[in-house]
């Protein structure tokens, strides 16, 4: 039996590198959105609440328990 000649493997390509200058604004935006969400979940019927009533509280009720905020 004849054996096939081994073909050379292609060189591995370098991974895609994204500059920090392009990622930083999105990271800041994402962090700000997470802080806003944390505010609405954590402070919704507190002294600093911007929205009155219990609708927001009922909407984020399980999230409050998940994050360990006192609720009742």
C-alpha positions, 0 to 999 in steps of 0.5 A: 500500500502506498501511503499519502504524503503528509500535507503541511498544516496551515499556521494558526491565525492570531485571535481577533484583538479589540482595542480597549479604546473601542470596548471602554465606552460600551463597558461604561454604558453597561455598568451604568445600566446595571447600576440603574437596574440595581437602583430600581430593584433595591430602592423601589419603595425606600426613602430615595424612590423616584416612583410611588406606589407598589407596582414597581415593587411587585414587578421586582419582588423576586429580584429583591429576594434574590439579591438579598434586599429586605422586602417585608 
